[in-house]
């Protein structure tokens, strides 16, 4: 099989259908950019979850004077109740669950609030309005329910709260955004496949006389089909390359320089190392879809 001749035929087809080829490039570019963005978003969700799961704590809030829950019927937690909670947390029953405990008094919590919000905030909150709190680190963060059950009906305990529950809405929103990106990418990929198939059929129709001559002189189906498949692959490869550039720019400038400086609670962002995993997958996906759709289209046209 003459490689030069096949490449020449493929380039000729690209020139004859330049407008359709540009459409294929643009649609492939947009769809694969969405695919790459969805993959990176899923990576970011995983990184953020891993970061906060390792650092999230369970807070055992002791009763305040004005607490209205049943465990706080006697008012603010007493020293005996505080000691009982500390003893339970260090008991053998929770030894394999609890990795560390830190006690924060209501006064310490008040001082931390003022340091964070400013001294002017003292007009709106007092130390008596804040809880004495045990901050509990877990060996396995997924076992937070064990702590909740251990202090469910414990006198002096107002509430047991897992910090991860406050991040669940964020993770849910990011997951929904990922699904939206995947859905848009899927629709655009279908459009790219249909465009590639249409481009190949138009190219074959424009060269129908040449193809008839090639058949008469005994050219094999493989020899006839290969240039058309290469046309689709070339167009998709250009679109994949543009999508790869867009993904790199999105991470380098959008994430690395903008989001990382605007959002403080996320410290482990996707980076160019993650892009190095996504870009090859995007390129391979684009080339495979183009090769399959172009091959299917030209085979159907030759059989017609």
ChimeraX commands (.cxc) that place a marker at each C-alpha (Angstrom):
marker #1 position 0.00,0.00,0.00 radius 0.5
marker #1 position 1.47,3.35,-1.08 radius 0.5
marker #1 position 1.49,5.65,1.96 radius 0.5
marker #1 position 2.20,8.80,-0.03 radius 0.5
marker #1 position -0.74,8.23,-2.36 radius 0.5
marker #1 position -3.12,7.55,0.52 radius 0.5
marker #1 position -2.02,10.69,2.37 radius 0.5
marker #1 position -2.38,12.73,-0.80 radius 0.5
marker #1 position -5.93,11.46,-1.29 radius 0.5
marker #1 position -6.76,12.30,2.33 radius 0.5
marker #1 position -5.43,15.86,2.00 radius 0.5
marker #1 position -7.34,16.31,-1.24 radius 0.5
marker #1 position -10.55,15.33,0.53 radius 0.5
marker #1 position -9.83,17.80,3.33 radius 0.5
marker #1 position -9.33,20.63,0.84 radius 0.5
marker #1 position -12.50,19.83,-1.09 radius 0.5
marker #1 position -14.64,19.84,2.06 radius 0.5
marker #1 position -12.88,22.60,3.98 radius 0.5
marker #1 position -16.06,24.11,5.44 radius 0.5
marker #1 position -17.32,20.77,6.72 radius 0.5
marker #1 position -13.87,19.94,8.08 radius 0.5
marker #1 position -13.82,23.22,10.01 radius 0.5
marker #1 position -17.24,22.34,11.45 radius 0.5
marker #1 position -15.93,18.94,12.54 radius 0.5
marker #1 position -12.87,20.57,14.13 radius 0.5
marker #1 position -14.96,23.09,16.06 radius 0.5
marker #1 position -17.55,20.58,17.28 radius 0.5
marker #1 position -14.83,18.12,18.28 radius 0.5
marker #1 position -12.96,20.91,20.05 radius 0.5
marker #1 position -16.00,21.99,22.09 radius 0.5
marker #1 position -17.16,18.47,22.95 radius 0.5
marker #1 position -13.74,17.22,24.02 radius 0.5
marker #1 position -13.17,20.37,26.08 radius 0.5
marker #1 position -16.34,19.54,27.99 radius 0.5
marker #1 position -15.14,15.93,28.39 radius 0.5
marker #1 position -11.82,17.12,29.78 radius 0.5
marker #1 position -13.53,19.64,32.07 radius 0.5
marker #1 position -15.83,16.92,33.43 radius 0.5
marker #1 position -12.86,14.63,34.12 radius 0.5
marker #1 position -10.98,17.42,35.90 radius 0.5
marker #1 position -14.05,18.36,37.95 radius 0.5
marker #1 position -14.38,14.77,39.11 radius 0.5
marker #1 position -10.70,14.76,40.04 radius 0.5
marker #1 position -11.19,18.02,41.96 radius 0.5
marker #1 position -14.13,16.58,43.89 radius 0.5
marker #1 position -11.98,13.59,44.85 radius 0.5
marker #1 position -9.06,15.79,45.92 radius 0.5
marker #1 position -11.30,18.09,47.99 radius 0.5
marker #1 position -13.04,15.16,49.68 radius 0.5
marker #1 position -9.75,13.48,50.52 radius 0.5
marker #1 position -8.37,16.73,51.94 radius 0.5
marker #1 position -11.33,17.48,54.20 radius 0.5
marker #1 position -12.04,13.89,55.20 radius 0.5
marker #1 position -8.54,13.71,56.70 radius 0.5
marker #1 position -9.05,17.00,58.57 radius 0.5
marker #1 position -12.74,17.01,59.42 radius 0.5
marker #1 position -13.66,16.65,63.09 radius 0.5
marker #1 position -16.74,15.67,65.03 radius 0.5
marker #1 position -17.85,18.37,67.47 radius 0.5
marker #1 position -19.46,17.37,70.76 radius 0.5
marker #1 position -21.25,20.55,71.83 radius 0.5
marker #1 position -21.94,20.74,75.56 radius 0.5
marker #1 position -25.10,22.35,76.89 radius 0.5
marker #1 position -25.44,26.12,77.23 radius 0.5
marker #1 position -27.61,27.82,79.80 radius 0.5
marker #1 position -30.36,28.58,77.28 radius 0.5
marker #1 position -30.26,25.23,75.42 radius 0.5
marker #1 position -33.71,23.72,74.87 radius 0.5
marker #1 position -32.91,20.07,74.08 radius 0.5
marker #1 position -33.87,17.29,76.49 radius 0.5
marker #1 position -30.28,16.53,77.54 radius 0.5
marker #1 position -29.91,20.14,78.69 radius 0.5
marker #1 position -32.91,20.29,81.02 radius 0.5
marker #1 position -30.66,21.23,83.95 radius 0.5
marker #1 position -29.02,24.16,82.12 radius 0.5
marker #1 position -25.36,24.54,81.23 radius 0.5
marker #1 position -23.16,21.46,81.39 radius 0.5
marker #1 position -21.54,20.94,84.79 radius 0.5
marker #1 position -17.92,20.07,85.48 radius 0.5
marker #1 position -19.00,16.51,86.25 radius 0.5
marker #1 position -20.74,16.21,82.88 radius 0.5
marker #1 position -17.70,17.63,81.11 radius 0.5
marker #1 position -15.51,15.08,82.87 radius 0.5
marker #1 position -17.95,12.26,82.01 radius 0.5
marker #1 position -17.78,13.13,78.30 radius 0.5
marker #1 position -13.97,13.26,78.39 radius 0.5
marker #1 position -13.94,9.87,80.15 radius 0.5
marker #1 position -16.27,8.35,77.54 radius 0.5
marker #1 position -14.13,9.66,74.69 radius 0.5
marker #1 position -11.01,8.06,76.18 radius 0.5
marker #1 position -12.74,4.81,77.09 radius 0.5
marker #1 position -11.67,1.45,75.58 radius 0.5
marker #1 position -15.00,1.27,73.71 radius 0.5
marker #1 position -13.98,4.24,71.55 radius 0.5
marker #1 position -10.25,3.56,71.49 radius 0.5
marker #1 position -10.29,2.25,67.92 radius 0.5
marker #1 position -12.50,5.10,66.71 radius 0.5
marker #1 position -11.06,8.23,68.32 radius 0.5
marker #1 position -7.55,9.31,67.33 radius 0.5
marker #1 position -7.46,12.59,69.26 radius 0.5
marker #1 position -9.56,14.97,71.37 radius 0.5
marker #1 position -9.24,18.73,71.93 radius 0.5
marker #1 position -11.35,20.65,74.42 radius 0.5
marker #1 position -12.36,24.22,73.62 radius 0.5
marker #1 position -14.04,26.26,76.33 radius 0.5
marker #1 position -16.74,28.82,75.54 radius 0.5
marker #1 position -14.28,31.60,76.36 radius 0.5
marker #1 position -11.71,30.18,73.94 radius 0.5
marker #1 position -14.41,29.89,71.28 radius 0.5
marker #1 position -15.38,33.52,71.94 radius 0.5
marker #1 position -11.77,34.69,71.60 radius 0.5
marker #1 position -11.41,32.75,68.33 radius 0.5
marker #1 position -14.58,34.37,66.97 radius 0.5
marker #1 position -13.27,37.85,67.77 radius 0.5
marker #1 position -9.89,37.06,66.21 radius 0.5
marker #1 position -11.63,35.88,63.07 radius 0.5
marker #1 position -14.43,38.44,62.78 radius 0.5
marker #1 position -12.88,41.44,64.55 radius 0.5
marker #1 position -13.42,43.05,67.95 radius 0.5
marker #1 position -16.54,44.88,66.74 radius 0.5
marker #1 position -18.30,41.52,66.65 radius 0.5
marker #1 position -18.32,41.51,70.48 radius 0.5
marker #1 position -21.52,43.57,70.29 radius 0.5
marker #1 position -23.37,40.63,68.76 radius 0.5
marker #1 position -22.05,37.61,70.65 radius 0.5
marker #1 position -20.88,36.77,74.16 radius 0.5
marker #1 position -18.96,33.85,75.61 radius 0.5
marker #1 position -22.13,32.57,77.32 radius 0.5
marker #1 position -23.79,32.12,73.94 radius 0.5
marker #1 position -21.10,29.70,72.77 radius 0.5
marker #1 position -20.67,26.05,73.74 radius 0.5
marker #1 position -17.94,24.28,75.54 radius 0.5
marker #1 position -16.88,21.84,72.84 radius 0.5
marker #1 position -14.91,18.63,72.47 radius 0.5
marker #1 position -13.32,18.44,69.01 radius 0.5
marker #1 position -12.84,14.79,68.11 radius 0.5
marker #1 position -10.53,13.43,65.41 radius 0.5
marker #1 position -11.47,10.00,64.09 radius 0.5
marker #1 position -9.31,7.13,62.91 radius 0.5
marker #1 position -11.86,6.53,60.15 radius 0.5
marker #1 position -13.93,9.67,59.34 radius 0.5
marker #1 position -16.76,7.50,58.02 radius 0.5
marker #1 position -17.40,6.30,61.60 radius 0.5
marker #1 position -18.78,9.62,62.83 radius 0.5
marker #1 position -22.09,7.89,63.55 radius 0.5
marker #1 position -20.37,5.94,66.33 radius 0.5
marker #1 position -19.71,9.19,68.22 radius 0.5
marker #1 position -23.26,10.38,67.60 radius 0.5
marker #1 position -24.69,7.16,69.05 radius 0.5
marker #1 position -22.29,7.23,72.00 radius 0.5
marker #1 position -23.60,10.66,73.12 radius 0.5
marker #1 position -27.14,10.52,71.79 radius 0.5
marker #1 position -28.82,10.59,75.24 radius 0.5
marker #1 position -25.83,11.76,77.25 radius 0.5
marker #1 position -26.64,14.35,79.92 radius 0.5
marker #1 position -24.96,17.68,79.27 radius 0.5
marker #1 position -24.48,17.10,75.51 radius 0.5
marker #1 position -26.50,19.48,73.35 radius 0.5
marker #1 position -25.47,18.24,69.91 radius 0.5
marker #1 position -22.96,16.06,68.07 radius 0.5
marker #1 position -22.10,17.50,64.64 radius 0.5
marker #1 position -19.90,16.15,61.87 radius 0.5
marker #1 position -18.07,18.93,59.99 radius 0.5
marker #1 position -18.29,17.00,56.73 radius 0.5
marker #1 position -22.06,17.51,56.66 radius 0.5
marker #1 position -21.50,21.20,55.95 radius 0.5
marker #1 position -19.49,20.31,52.83 radius 0.5
marker #1 position -22.03,17.85,51.43 radius 0.5
marker #1 position -23.99,20.59,49.57 radius 0.5
marker #1 position -20.74,21.73,47.91 radius 0.5
marker #1 position -19.85,18.20,46.82 radius 0.5
marker #1 position -23.41,17.66,45.57 radius 0.5
marker #1 position -23.30,20.88,43.53 radius 0.5
marker #1 position -19.96,19.92,41.99 radius 0.5
marker #1 position -21.26,16.45,41.16 radius 0.5
marker #1 position -24.34,17.93,39.44 radius 0.5
marker #1 position -22.08,20.29,37.48 radius 0.5
marker #1 position -19.98,17.29,36.43 radius 0.5
marker #1 position -23.06,15.45,35.18 radius 0.5
marker #1 position -24.18,18.54,33.26 radius 0.5
marker #1 position -20.75,18.81,31.61 radius 0.5
marker #1 position -20.84,15.11,30.74 radius 0.5
marker #1 position -24.33,15.47,29.24 radius 0.5
marker #1 position -23.32,18.45,27.10 radius 0.5
marker #1 position -20.13,16.65,26.06 radius 0.5
marker #1 position -22.14,13.58,25.07 radius 0.5
marker #1 position -24.49,15.62,22.88 radius 0.5
marker #1 position -21.59,17.42,21.26 radius 0.5
marker #1 position -19.76,14.15,20.62 radius 0.5
marker #1 position -22.85,12.76,18.90 radius 0.5
marker #1 position -22.95,15.90,16.75 radius 0.5
marker #1 position -19.24,15.45,15.95 radius 0.5
marker #1 position -19.77,11.81,14.94 radius 0.5
marker #1 position -22.67,12.75,12.64 radius 0.5
marker #1 position -20.67,15.59,11.10 radius 0.5
marker #1 position -17.69,13.33,10.47 radius 0.5
marker #1 position -19.93,10.74,8.83 radius 0.5
marker #1 position -21.59,13.43,6.67 radius 0.5
marker #1 position -18.22,14.88,5.67 radius 0.5
marker #1 position -16.94,11.46,4.61 radius 0.5
marker #1 position -20.06,10.77,2.54 radius 0.5
marker #1 position -19.76,14.15,0.80 radius 0.5
marker #1 position -16.09,13.54,0.11 radius 0.5
marker #1 position -16.85,10.09,-1.30 radius 0.5
marker #1 position -19.65,11.49,-3.47 radius 0.5
marker #1 position -17.37,14.21,-4.84 radius 0.5
marker #1 position -14.86,11.53,-5.86 radius 0.5
marker #1 position -17.35,8.92,-6.99 radius 0.5
marker #1 position -15.86,8.76,-10.50 radius 0.5
marker #1 position -12.35,8.22,-9.14 radius 0.5
marker #1 position -13.61,5.53,-6.80 radius 0.5
marker #1 position -15.38,3.78,-9.67 radius 0.5
marker #1 position -12.12,3.73,-11.66 radius 0.5
marker #1 position -10.21,2.41,-8.63 radius 0.5
marker #1 position -12.69,-0.43,-8.28 radius 0.5
marker #1 position -12.41,-1.29,-11.98 radius 0.5
marker #1 position -8.61,-1.55,-11.76 radius 0.5
marker #1 position -8.87,-3.88,-8.78 radius 0.5
marker #1 position -8.09,-1.58,-5.82 radius 0.5
marker #1 position -8.92,-3.23,-2.52 radius 0.5
marker #1 position -11.61,-1.90,-0.19 radius 0.5
marker #1 position -8.94,-1.21,2.41 radius 0.5
marker #1 position -6.99,0.97,-0.03 radius 0.5
marker #1 position -10.15,2.87,-0.97 radius 0.5
marker #1 position -11.40,3.36,2.59 radius 0.5
marker #1 position -8.15,4.39,4.30 radius 0.5
marker #1 position -7.92,7.96,2.88 radius 0.5
marker #1 position -11.47,8.71,4.00 radius 0.5
marker #1 position -10.80,7.38,7.50 radius 0.5
marker #1 position -7.68,9.53,7.66 radius 0.5
marker #1 position -9.72,12.59,6.72 radius 0.5
marker #1 position -11.93,12.11,9.76 radius 0.5
marker #1 position -8.96,11.31,11.99 radius 0.5
marker #1 position -7.04,14.43,10.85 radius 0.5
marker #1 position -10.02,16.70,11.52 radius 0.5
marker #1 position -10.66,15.12,14.92 radius 0.5
marker #1 position -6.95,15.28,15.78 radius 0.5
marker #1 position -6.91,19.03,15.17 radius 0.5
marker #1 position -10.03,19.44,17.33 radius 0.5
marker #1 position -8.46,17.27,20.05 radius 0.5
marker #1 position -5.28,19.36,19.98 radius 0.5
marker #1 position -7.29,22.56,20.38 radius 0.5
marker #1 position -9.27,21.00,23.23 radius 0.5
marker #1 position -6.01,19.98,24.92 radius 0.5
marker #1 position -4.69,23.54,24.68 radius 0.5
marker #1 position -7.96,24.86,26.15 radius 0.5
marker #1 position -7.79,22.37,29.04 radius 0.5
marker #1 position -4.19,23.30,29.84 radius 0.5
marker #1 position -5.05,27.02,29.75 radius 0.5
marker #1 position -8.12,26.44,31.92 radius 0.5
marker #1 position -6.09,24.72,34.62 radius 0.5
marker #1 position -3.01,26.93,34.37 radius 0.5
marker #1 position -4.81,30.28,34.39 radius 0.5
marker #1 position -8.38,29.63,35.52 radius 0.5
marker #1 position -7.52,27.30,38.40 radius 0.5
marker #1 position -3.87,27.95,39.17 radius 0.5
marker #1 position -3.96,31.73,39.05 radius 0.5
marker #1 position -7.59,32.71,39.72 radius 0.5
marker #1 position -9.57,30.13,41.72 radius 0.5
marker #1 position -6.66,29.20,43.99 radius 0.5
marker #1 position -6.34,32.86,45.03 radius 0.5
marker #1 position -10.09,33.43,45.47 radius 0.5
marker #1 position -11.12,30.28,47.40 radius 0.5
marker #1 position -9.32,29.61,50.67 radius 0.5
marker #1 position -11.00,26.45,51.93 radius 0.5
marker #1 position -9.68,24.36,49.02 radius 0.5
marker #1 position -5.91,23.96,49.03 radius 0.5
marker #1 position -5.42,20.88,46.88 radius 0.5
marker #1 position -6.37,21.97,43.35 radius 0.5
marker #1 position -6.04,20.06,40.11 radius 0.5
marker #1 position -2.77,20.87,38.40 radius 0.5
marker #1 position -0.80,20.21,35.23 radius 0.5
marker #1 position 0.05,16.74,36.51 radius 0.5
marker #1 position -3.66,15.89,36.39 radius 0.5
marker #1 position -3.91,17.53,32.97 radius 0.5
marker #1 position -1.16,15.17,31.78 radius 0.5
marker #1 position -3.53,12.29,32.55 radius 0.5
marker #1 position -6.61,13.90,30.98 radius 0.5
marker #1 position -5.14,15.20,27.72 radius 0.5
marker #1 position -4.04,11.79,26.30 radius 0.5
marker #1 position -7.47,10.36,27.13 radius 0.5
marker #1 position -9.16,13.28,25.34 radius 0.5
marker #1 position -6.98,12.86,22.24 radius 0.5
marker #1 position -7.45,9.09,22.09 radius 0.5
marker #1 position -11.22,9.47,22.51 radius 0.5
marker #1 position -11.42,12.01,19.68 radius 0.5
marker #1 position -9.30,9.92,17.30 radius 0.5
marker #1 position -11.17,6.68,18.05 radius 0.5
marker #1 position -14.59,8.27,17.53 radius 0.5
marker #1 position -13.46,9.82,14.27 radius 0.5
marker #1 position -11.91,6.59,12.97 radius 0.5
marker #1 position -14.96,4.50,13.84 radius 0.5
marker #1 position -17.54,6.96,12.46 radius 0.5
marker #1 position -15.54,7.62,9.26 radius 0.5
marker #1 position -14.94,3.92,8.67 radius 0.5
marker #1 position -18.60,3.10,9.19 radius 0.5
marker #1 position -19.71,5.92,6.87 radius 0.5
marker #1 position -17.41,5.02,3.96 radius 0.5
marker #1 position -18.24,1.32,4.20 radius 0.5
marker #1 position -21.95,2.06,4.04 radius 0.5
marker #1 position -21.43,4.40,1.08 radius 0.5
marker #1 position -19.40,1.81,-0.85 radius 0.5
marker #1 position -22.05,-0.85,-0.27 radius 0.5
marker #1 position -24.83,1.45,-1.52 radius 0.5
marker link #1:1,2 radius 0.2
marker link #1:2,3 radius 0.2
marker link #1:3,4 radius 0.2
marker link #1:4,5 radius 0.2
marker link #1:5,6 radius 0.2
marker link #1:6,7 radius 0.2
marker link #1:7,8 radius 0.2
marker link #1:8,9 radius 0.2
marker link #1:9,10 radius 0.2
marker link #1:10,11 radius 0.2
marker link #1:11,12 radius 0.2
marker link #1:12,13 radius 0.2
marker link #1:13,14 radius 0.2
marker link #1:14,15 radius 0.2
marker link #1:15,16 radius 0.2
marker link #1:16,17 radius 0.2
marker link #1:17,18 radius 0.2
marker link #1:18,19 radius 0.2
marker link #1:19,20 radius 0.2
marker link #1:20,21 radius 0.2
marker link #1:21,22 radius 0.2
marker link #1:22,23 radius 0.2
marker link #1:23,24 radius 0.2
marker link #1:24,25 radius 0.2
marker link #1:25,26 radius 0.2
marker link #1:26,27 radius 0.2
marker link #1:27,28 radius 0.2
marker link #1:28,29 radius 0.2
marker link #1:29,30 radius 0.2
marker link #1:30,31 radius 0.2
marker link #1:31,32 radius 0.2
marker link #1:32,33 radius 0.2
marker link #1:33,34 radius 0.2
marker link #1:34,35 radius 0.2
marker link #1:35,36 radius 0.2
marker link #1:36,37 radius 0.2
marker link #1:37,38 radius 0.2
marker link #1:38,39 radius 0.2
marker link #1:39,40 radius 0.2
marker link #1:40,41 radius 0.2
marker link #1:41,42 radius 0.2
marker link #1:42,43 radius 0.2
marker link #1:43,44 radius 0.2
marker link #1:44,45 radius 0.2
marker link #1:45,46 radius 0.2
marker link #1:46,47 radius 0.2
marker link #1:47,48 radius 0.2
marker link #1:48,49 radius 0.2
marker link #1:49,50 radius 0.2
marker link #1:50,51 radius 0.2
marker link #1:51,52 radius 0.2
marker link #1:52,53 radius 0.2
marker link #1:53,54 radius 0.2
marker link #1:54,55 radius 0.2
marker link #1:55,56 radius 0.2
marker link #1:56,57 radius 0.2
marker link #1:57,58 radius 0.2
marker link #1:58,59 radius 0.2
marker link #1:59,60 radius 0.2
marker link #1:60,61 radius 0.2
marker link #1:61,62 radius 0.2
marker link #1:62,63 radius 0.2
marker link #1:63,64 radius 0.2
marker link #1:64,65 radius 0.2
marker link #1:65,66 radius 0.2
marker link #1:66,67 radius 0.2
marker link #1:67,68 radius 0.2
marker link #1:68,69 radius 0.2
marker link #1:69,70 radius 0.2
marker link #1:70,71 radius 0.2
marker link #1:71,72 radius 0.2
marker link #1:72,73 radius 0.2
marker link #1:73,74 radius 0.2
marker link #1:74,75 radius 0.2
marker link #1:75,76 radius 0.2
marker link #1:76,77 radius 0.2
marker link #1:77,78 radius 0.2
marker link #1:78,79 radius 0.2
marker link #1:79,80 radius 0.2
marker link #1:80,81 radius 0.2
marker link #1:81,82 radius 0.2
marker link #1:82,83 radius 0.2
marker link #1:83,84 radius 0.2
marker link #1:84,85 radius 0.2
marker link #1:85,86 radius 0.2
marker link #1:86,87 radius 0.2
marker link #1:87,88 radius 0.2
marker link #1:88,89 radius 0.2
marker link #1:89,90 radius 0.2
marker link #1:90,91 radius 0.2
marker link #1:91,92 radius 0.2
marker link #1:92,93 radius 0.2
marker link #1:93,94 radius 0.2
marker link #1:94,95 radius 0.2
marker link #1:95,96 radius 0.2
marker link #1:96,97 radius 0.2
marker link #1:97,98 radius 0.2
marker link #1:98,99 radius 0.2
marker link #1:99,100 radius 0.2
marker link #1:100,101 radius 0.2
marker link #1:101,102 radius 0.2
marker link #1:102,103 radius 0.2
marker link #1:103,104 radius 0.2
marker link #1:104,105 radius 0.2
marker link #1:105,106 radius 0.2
marker link #1:106,107 radius 0.2
marker link #1:107,108 radius 0.2
marker link #1:108,109 radius 0.2
marker link #1:109,110 radius 0.2
marker link #1:110,111 radius 0.2
marker link #1:111,112 radius 0.2
marker link #1:112,113 radius 0.2
marker link #1:113,114 radius 0.2
marker link #1:114,115 radius 0.2
marker link #1:115,116 radius 0.2
marker link #1:116,117 radius 0.2
marker link #1:117,118 radius 0.2
marker link #1:118,119 radius 0.2
marker link #1:119,120 radius 0.2
marker link #1:120,121 radius 0.2
marker link #1:121,122 radius 0.2
marker link #1:122,123 radius 0.2
marker link #1:123,124 radius 0.2
marker link #1:124,125 radius 0.2
marker link #1:125,126 radius 0.2
marker link #1:126,127 radius 0.2
marker link #1:127,128 radius 0.2
marker link #1:128,129 radius 0.2
marker link #1:129,130 radius 0.2
marker link #1:130,131 radius 0.2
marker link #1:131,132 radius 0.2
marker link #1:132,133 radius 0.2
marker link #1:133,134 radius 0.2
marker link #1:134,135 radius 0.2
marker link #1:135,136 radius 0.2
marker link #1:136,137 radius 0.2
marker link #1:137,138 radius 0.2
marker link #1:138,139 radius 0.2
marker link #1:139,140 radius 0.2
marker link #1:140,141 radius 0.2
marker link #1:141,142 radius 0.2
marker link #1:142,143 radius 0.2
marker link #1:143,144 radius 0.2
marker link #1:144,145 radius 0.2
marker link #1:145,146 radius 0.2
marker link #1:146,147 radius 0.2
marker link #1:147,148 radius 0.2
marker link #1:148,149 radius 0.2
marker link #1:149,150 radius 0.2
marker link #1:150,151 radius 0.2
marker link #1:151,152 radius 0.2
marker link #1:152,153 radius 0.2
marker link #1:153,154 radius 0.2
marker link #1:154,155 radius 0.2
marker link #1:155,156 radius 0.2
marker link #1:156,157 radius 0.2
marker link #1:157,158 radius 0.2
marker link #1:158,159 radius 0.2
marker link #1:159,160 radius 0.2
marker link #1:160,161 radius 0.2
marker link #1:161,162 radius 0.2
marker link #1:162,163 radius 0.2
marker link #1:163,164 radius 0.2
marker link #1:164,165 radius 0.2
marker link #1:165,166 radius 0.2
marker link #1:166,167 radius 0.2
marker link #1:167,168 radius 0.2
marker link #1:168,169 radius 0.2
marker link #1:169,170 radius 0.2
marker link #1:170,171 radius 0.2
marker link #1:171,172 radius 0.2
marker link #1:172,173 radius 0.2
marker link #1:173,174 radius 0.2
marker link #1:174,175 radius 0.2
marker link #1:175,176 radius 0.2
marker link #1:176,177 radius 0.2
marker link #1:177,178 radius 0.2
marker link #1:178,179 radius 0.2
marker link #1:179,180 radius 0.2
marker link #1:180,181 radius 0.2
marker link #1:181,182 radius 0.2
marker link #1:182,183 radius 0.2
marker link #1:183,184 radius 0.2
marker link #1:184,185 radius 0.2
marker link #1:185,186 radius 0.2
marker link #1:186,187 radius 0.2
marker link #1:187,188 radius 0.2
marker link #1:188,189 radius 0.2
marker link #1:189,190 radius 0.2
marker link #1:190,191 radius 0.2
marker link #1:191,192 radius 0.2
marker link #1:192,193 radius 0.2
marker link #1:193,194 radius 0.2
marker link #1:194,195 radius 0.2
marker link #1:195,196 radius 0.2
marker link #1:196,197 radius 0.2
marker link #1:197,198 radius 0.2
marker link #1:198,199 radius 0.2
marker link #1:199,200 radius 0.2
marker link #1:200,201 radius 0.2
marker link #1:201,202 radius 0.2
marker link #1:202,203 radius 0.2
marker link #1:203,204 radius 0.2
marker link #1:204,205 radius 0.2
marker link #1:205,206 radius 0.2
marker link #1:206,207 radius 0.2
marker link #1:207,208 radius 0.2
marker link #1:208,209 radius 0.2
marker link #1:209,210 radius 0.2
marker link #1:210,211 radius 0.2
marker link #1:211,212 radius 0.2
marker link #1:212,213 radius 0.2
marker link #1:213,214 radius 0.2
marker link #1:214,215 radius 0.2
marker link #1:215,216 radius 0.2
marker link #1:216,217 radius 0.2
marker link #1:217,218 radius 0.2
marker link #1:218,219 radius 0.2
marker link #1:219,220 radius 0.2
marker link #1:220,221 radius 0.2
marker link #1:221,222 radius 0.2
marker link #1:222,223 radius 0.2
marker link #1:223,224 radius 0.2
marker link #1:224,225 radius 0.2
marker link #1:225,226 radius 0.2
marker link #1:226,227 radius 0.2
marker link #1:227,228 radius 0.2
marker link #1:228,229 radius 0.2
marker link #1:229,230 radius 0.2
marker link #1:230,231 radius 0.2
marker link #1:231,232 radius 0.2
marker link #1:232,233 radius 0.2
marker link #1:233,234 radius 0.2
marker link #1:234,235 radius 0.2
marker link #1:235,236 radius 0.2
marker link #1:236,237 radius 0.2
marker link #1:237,238 radius 0.2
marker link #1:238,239 radius 0.2
marker link #1:239,240 radius 0.2
marker link #1:240,241 radius 0.2
marker link #1:241,242 radius 0.2
marker link #1:242,243 radius 0.2
marker link #1:243,244 radius 0.2
marker link #1:244,245 radius 0.2
marker link #1:245,246 radius 0.2
marker link #1:246,247 radius 0.2
marker link #1:247,248 radius 0.2
marker link #1:248,249 radius 0.2
marker link #1:249,250 radius 0.2
marker link #1:250,251 radius 0.2
marker link #1:251,252 radius 0.2
marker link #1:252,253 radius 0.2
marker link #1:253,254 radius 0.2
marker link #1:254,255 radius 0.2
marker link #1:255,256 radius 0.2
marker link #1:256,257 radius 0.2
marker link #1:257,258 radius 0.2
marker link #1:258,259 radius 0.2
marker link #1:259,260 radius 0.2
marker link #1:260,261 radius 0.2
marker link #1:261,262 radius 0.2
marker link #1:262,263 radius 0.2
marker link #1:263,264 radius 0.2
marker link #1:264,265 radius 0.2
marker link #1:265,266 radius 0.2
marker link #1:266,267 radius 0.2
marker link #1:267,268 radius 0.2
marker link #1:268,269 radius 0.2
marker link #1:269,270 radius 0.2
marker link #1:270,271 radius 0.2
marker link #1:271,272 radius 0.2
marker link #1:272,273 radius 0.2
marker link #1:273,274 radius 0.2
marker link #1:274,275 radius 0.2
marker link #1:275,276 radius 0.2
marker link #1:276,277 radius 0.2
marker link #1:277,278 radius 0.2
marker link #1:278,279 radius 0.2
marker link #1:279,280 radius 0.2
marker link #1:280,281 radius 0.2
marker link #1:281,282 radius 0.2
marker link #1:282,283 radius 0.2
marker link #1:283,284 radius 0.2
marker link #1:284,285 radius 0.2
marker link #1:285,286 radius 0.2
marker link #1:286,287 radius 0.2
marker link #1:287,288 radius 0.2
marker link #1:288,289 radius 0.2
marker link #1:289,290 radius 0.2
marker link #1:290,291 radius 0.2
marker link #1:291,292 radius 0.2
marker link #1:292,293 radius 0.2
marker link #1:293,294 radius 0.2
marker link #1:294,295 radius 0.2
marker link #1:295,296 radius 0.2
marker link #1:296,297 radius 0.2
marker link #1:297,298 radius 0.2
marker link #1:298,299 radius 0.2
marker link #1:299,300 radius 0.2
marker link #1:300,301 radius 0.2
marker link #1:301,302 radius 0.2
marker link #1:302,303 radius 0.2
marker link #1:303,304 radius 0.2
view
